[in-house]
């Protein structure tokens, strides 16, 4: 193994009979380097968006959420809630109740998802960090307040500084006793804050106190979910199992990623499809490497023949060209990693590639992971090895040199 590797290293930097071979080899190294950098940056951008989305979800999604397997609401069991609170690693437990409602402000109407939460909900999630105006307060001195998504608040032209204009919230009644009776139950609340997480939430969600929503729905003492915050660096799987053991099989217990399972799976599909497309481009670029290796075999045909005459086996000659391809690929990988790291640092610290206005970020997020380096290096070296097979096979068929007297 040592002899083919040393010969391959020597051939890589030795003088060729024609300068075109050096140029093609250099182009192969640069092409593989650019492809490697592209693969790393594609993965790192998707990693950045994944972490950004997970961070945004932290504002409204608890670490663990419990809902019914069948049905929508359940009677609040204070004893069960107390047992969940006593589980090691549980920091906060909050009951929630949500339903679609019609809201009206200053003559403008819109539909929203009205989510009733307890006063300490900001301890269960980090909704405070998502506030862009006002404060997280749901009730005070008998007045009910709403925390509205920035999108729906702007659509209704809500003015937080106007203390005299309430928001009317309408909810269909469970039973209408006579045709003259209104079909909707109406309650008033005052806007107290705006939050911004992502468009899907900003144009849908409005937070109110749990009692306010229970009264609107005529479901006193009921909730639709139990949301739990866990201590950092705590095994959530163990807490999930403990919560499931307390509540029984009628309840579905999910962690933060399982609550948005479809979204994160879609992101993973997009990530690896983009990686596959970039990998295919790199495979096409690797044809330069095939051409360079063919020309090296032709240029060094006499040297390879002499090596055969000196006792080198066909397998050693084949391995020599395979190592040649791997060395070219390896140099390309090092170049690509260097370019990717420089691009990462520039984007991370200076935000060279920005995003349009109106987003929660100013520049594309980017996160490099060690596993990405391993995956990309393995991919590129595999492509290099595949590109070397045909030239290596051709080299192994070169006969031994025989001098004619």
C-alpha positions in Angstrom: 0.0 0.0 0.0 2.9 2.4 0.8 4.5 2.1 -2.7 1.4 3.1 -4.7 0.6 6.0 -2.4 4.2 7.4 -2.6 4.2 7.0 -6.4 0.8 8.7 -6.6 2.0 11.6 -4.5 5.1 12.0 -6.7 3.1 11.8 -9.9 0.7 14.5 -8.6 3.4 17.1 -8.3 5.9 15.9 -10.9 6.5 17.7 -14.2 4.3 16.4 -17.0 5.2 16.2 -20.7 2.5 18.7 -21.5 1.3 21.7 -19.4 -2.3 20.9 -20.3 -2.3 18.0 -17.8 -1.3 20.3 -15.0 -4.0 22.8 -16.0 -6.7 20.1 -16.2 -5.6 18.7 -12.8 -5.7 22.2 -11.3 -9.2 22.7 -12.7 -10.3 19.4 -11.2 -9.0 20.4 -7.8 -10.7 23.8 -8.0 -14.0 22.3 -9.3 -14.0 19.7 -6.5 -13.2 22.5 -4.0 -16.1 24.6 -5.2 -18.4 21.6 -5.1 -17.3 20.8 -1.6 -17.9 24.3 -0.4 -21.3 24.3 -2.0 -22.3 21.1 -0.3 -21.2 22.4 3.1 -22.9 25.8 2.7 -26.2 24.2 1.5 -26.3 22.0 4.7 -25.2 24.9 6.9 -27.9 27.2 5.6 -30.6 24.6 6.2 -29.1 24.0 9.6 -29.4 27.7 10.3 -33.0 27.9 9.3 -33.8 24.8 11.3 -32.3 26.3 14.5 -34.0 29.7 13.7 -37.4 28.0 13.4 -36.8 25.9 16.5 -35.9 29.1 18.4 -39.0 30.9 17.1 -41.2 27.9 18.1 -39.8 28.2 21.6 -41.9 31.4 22.0 -45.2 29.6 21.6 -44.5 25.9 21.8 -43.8 24.4 25.2 -41.1 21.7 25.7 -43.9 19.2 26.2 -47.5 19.4 25.2 -50.3 17.0 26.2 -53.6 16.7 24.3 -56.4 14.1 24.1 -55.9 11.2 21.7 -59.7 11.5 20.9 -61.8 14.6 21.6 -60.9 18.2 22.0 -61.3 19.3 25.6 -61.1 17.5 29.0 -62.0 18.2 32.6 -59.1 19.7 34.5 -57.9 17.2 37.1 -56.1 19.2 39.8 -54.6 16.1 41.4 -53.0 15.0 38.1 -51.7 18.5 37.5 -50.1 18.5 40.9 -48.4 15.1 40.3 -47.0 16.4 37.0 -45.7 19.5 38.7 -43.8 17.2 41.1 -42.0 15.3 38.4 -38.2 15.9 38.4 -37.2 18.3 35.7 -40.7 19.9 35.3 -40.3 23.7 35.9 -43.8 25.0 34.9 -47.2 23.6 33.9 -49.9 25.7 32.2 -53.4 24.8 31.0 -54.6 26.1 27.6 -57.8 26.2 25.7 -58.0 27.3 22.1 -60.8 27.7 19.5 -61.5 29.6 16.3 -63.3 32.9 17.0 -64.5 36.0 15.2 -63.0 39.3 16.4 -64.0 42.9 15.6 -62.1 46.1 16.2 -63.3 49.5 15.1 -65.7 48.1 12.5 -63.1 45.6 11.0 -63.6 41.9 11.4 -61.3 38.9 11.1 -61.1 35.2 12.2 -58.4 34.1 14.6 -57.4 31.2 16.8 -58.2 32.4 20.3 -55.9 30.7 22.8 -56.8 30.9 26.5 -53.8 30.6 28.7 -53.0 31.0 32.4 -51.4 34.1 33.9 -48.0 32.3 34.2 -48.0 31.1 30.6 -45.0 33.4 30.0 -43.0 31.1 32.4 -44.0 28.0 30.5 -43.0 29.5 27.1 -40.8 32.4 26.1 -43.7 34.4 24.6 -42.2 37.5 26.3 -39.3 37.4 24.0 -41.6 37.6 20.9 -43.4 40.7 22.0 -42.8 43.7 19.7 -45.1 46.1 21.5 -47.0 46.3 24.8 -46.7 43.7 27.6 -47.8 40.2 28.4 -50.7 40.9 30.8 -54.0 39.1 30.4 -56.2 40.7 33.0 -56.2 43.5 35.6 -58.8 45.1 37.9 -61.6 43.2 36.2 -60.5 44.0 32.6 -59.6 41.3 30.1 -56.7 41.9 27.8 -55.6 40.3 24.5 -52.1 39.7 23.2 -52.4 39.7 19.4 -50.2 38.5 16.5 -48.6 41.4 14.7 -50.2 40.3 11.4 -53.8 40.2 12.6 -53.3 43.4 14.7 -52.1 45.3 11.6 -54.9 43.9 9.5 -57.4 45.3 12.0 -55.4 48.4 12.5 -55.3 47.9 16.3 -54.0 50.8 18.3 -52.5 49.7 21.7 -52.4 53.3 22.8 -56.2 53.7 22.6 -57.5 52.5 26.0 -61.2 53.1 25.1 -61.5 51.0 21.9 -62.1 47.3 22.9 -62.0 44.2 20.7 -65.3 42.3 20.5 -64.8 38.6 20.5 -67.6 36.4 19.1 -68.0 32.7 19.7 -70.9 30.4 18.5 -73.2 29.3 21.4 -73.4 25.6 22.1 -77.2 25.9 22.3 -79.6 28.5 20.9 -83.0 28.2 22.8 -85.1 30.4 20.4 -84.8 32.0 17.0 -84.7 35.5 18.6 -81.7 34.6 20.7 -78.3 35.7 19.2 -76.3 32.8 17.8 -73.0 34.2 19.1 -71.8 34.9 22.5 -70.0 38.2 22.7 -67.3 39.4 25.1 -65.1 42.5 25.2 -61.4 42.7 25.8 -58.7 45.3 25.3 -55.5 44.8 23.2 -52.5 44.9 25.5 -49.6 43.6 23.3 -48.4 42.4 19.9 -46.1 39.5 19.2 -44.2 38.4 16.1 -42.9 34.9 15.6 -43.6 33.8 12.0 -46.3 34.6 9.5 -48.3 31.6 10.2 -48.7 32.5 13.8 -48.7 36.3 13.4 -51.9 36.2 11.3 -53.7 33.6 13.3 -53.1 33.6 17.0 -54.6 35.8 19.7 -53.9 35.1 23.4 -56.4 35.7 26.2 -56.9 34.5 29.7 -58.0 30.9 30.2 -61.2 32.0 32.1 -62.1 34.4 29.3 -62.0 31.6 26.7 -63.8 29.1 29.0 -66.6 31.6 29.5 -66.9 32.2 25.7 -67.0 28.5 25.0 -69.3 27.8 28.0 -66.8 25.2 29.2 -65.9 26.1 32.7 -63.2 23.9 34.3 -62.0 22.5 30.9 -58.9 22.8 28.8 -57.7 21.5 25.5 -54.0 21.0 26.4 -51.4 20.9 29.2 -48.2 22.6 28.3 -45.0 21.9 30.3 -41.7 23.6 30.5 -38.7 21.3 31.5 -35.4 22.2 33.0 -32.5 22.7 30.6 -30.2 19.7 30.1 -32.9 17.4 31.3 -33.8 14.2 29.5 -37.2 15.0 28.0 -37.9 11.4 27.1 -38.0 10.4 30.7 -40.3 13.3 31.6 -42.6 12.4 28.7 -42.8 8.8 30.0 -43.5 10.1 33.5 -46.3 12.4 32.3 -47.8 9.6 30.2 -47.8 7.3 33.2 -49.7 10.0 35.3 -52.3 10.7 32.7 -52.8 7.4 31.0 -53.3 6.2 27.4 -56.2 8.7 26.7 -53.6 11.5 26.3 -51.0 12.1 23.7 -47.7 13.5 25.0 -45.4 15.3 22.5 -42.1 17.2 22.7 -41.4 20.4 20.8 -40.2 18.7 17.6 -43.1 16.3 17.6 -45.6 19.2 17.8 -44.2 20.4 14.5 -43.3 17.0 13.1 -44.6 17.6 9.5 -42.8 21.0 9.2 -39.4 19.7 10.4 -39.7 16.5 8.2 -40.4 18.8 5.2 -37.3 20.8 6.0 -35.2 17.7 6.2 -36.6 16.5 2.8 -35.8 19.9 1.3 -32.3 19.9 2.9 -31.3 16.5 1.5 -32.9 17.1 -1.9 -30.8 20.3 -2.2 -27.8 18.3 -1.1 -28.5 15.6 -3.7 -28.7 18.3 -6.5 -25.5 19.9 -5.4 -23.9 16.4 -5.2 -25.0 15.6 -8.7 -23.4 18.8 -9.9 -20.2 17.8 -8.2 -20.4 14.4 -9.9 -20.6 16.1 -13.3 -17.7 18.3 -12.3 -15.7 15.1 -11.4 -15.5 14.2 -15.2 -12.6 16.7 -15.2 -10.9 14.4 -12.8 -11.5 11.4 -15.0 -10.0 13.3 -17.9 -7.0 14.4 -15.8 -6.3 10.8 -14.7 -6.6 9.4 -18.2 -4.0 11.9 -19.4 -1.7 11.1 -16.5 -2.0 7.4 -17.4 -1.1 8.2 -21.0 1.7 10.5 -20.0 3.2 8.1 -17.5 2.6 5.0 -19.6 6.3 4.3 -20.0 6.9 4.8 -16.2 4.1 2.5 -15.3 5.4 -0.1 -17.8 8.9 0.1 -16.2 7.3 -0.4 -12.7 5.6 -3.5 -14.0 8.9 -4.8 -15.3 10.5 -4.1 -11.9 7.9 -6.3 -10.2 4.9 -4.1 -9.5 1.7 -6.1 -9.8 -1.3 -5.0 -11.8 -3.1 -4.4 -8.5 -0.4 -2.0 -7.3 -0.5 0.0 -10.6 -4.3 0.1 -10.2 -4.0 1.3 -6.6 -1.5 4.0 -7.7 -4.1 5.6 -10.0 -6.9 5.2 -7.4 -4.7 7.0 -4.9 -4.0 9.7 -7.5 -7.7 10.3 -7.8 -8.2 10.3 -4.0 -5.3 12.8 -3.6 -6.8 15.2 -6.1 -10.1 14.8 -4.4 -8.5 15.3 -1.0 -6.9 18.6 -2.1 -10.2 19.7 -3.5 -11.9 18.8 -0.1 -9.3 20.9 1.8 -9.8 23.8 -0.5 -13.6 23.5 -0.3 -13.5 23.3 3.5 -11.3 26.4 3.7 -13.7 28.4 1.4 -16.8 27.2 3.3 -15.3 28.2 6.7 -14.3 31.6 5.4 -17.8 32.1 3.9 -19.3 30.9 7.2 -17.3 33.4 9.2 -18.1 36.3 6.9 -21.8 35.5 6.8 -22.0 34.9 10.6 -20.2 38.2 11.6 -21.0 40.5 8.7 -24.2 39.1 7.1 -22.9 39.3 3.5 -26.1 37.7 2.1 -29.1 39.5 3.4 -32.9 38.7 3.2 -35.7 41.0 2.1 -37.2 43.4 4.6 -40.1 42.2 6.7 -38.4 39.0 8.0 -37.4 38.4 11.6 -33.7 38.2 10.5 -31.5 40.5 8.4 -29.3 37.8 6.9 -29.4 34.2 6.1 -28.7 32.1 9.2 -25.9 29.6 8.9 -24.7 26.8 11.2 -21.8 24.5 10.5 -21.8 21.0 12.2 -19.1 18.4 12.5 -21.4 15.7 11.1 -21.8 17.9 7.9 -18.0 17.9 7.4 -17.9 14.1 7.8 -20.8 13.6 5.4 -19.4 15.9 2.8 -15.9 14.6 3.0 -17.2 11.0 2.6 -19.4 12.1 -0.4 -16.6 13.9 -2.2 -14.0 11.2 -1.6 -16.5 8.5 -2.8 -17.1 10.5 -6.0 -13.3 10.8 -6.4 -12.9 7.0 -6.0 -15.6 6.3 -8.5 -14.1 8.7 -11.0 -10.7 6.9 -10.7 -12.0 3.3 -11.4 -11.8 3.4 -15.2 -8.4 5.1 -15.5 -7.1 2.8 -12.8 -8.3 -0.3 -14.7 -6.7 1.0 -17.9 -3.4 1.5 -16.1 -3.5 -2.0 -14.6 -3.6 -3.5 -18.2 -0.3 -1.8 -19.2 2.2 -4.5 -19.9 5.7 -4.7 -18.5 8.4 -2.8 -20.4 10.7 -5.0 -22.5 13.8 -3.5 -24.0 14.5 -4.7 -27.6 18.2 -5.5 -28.4 
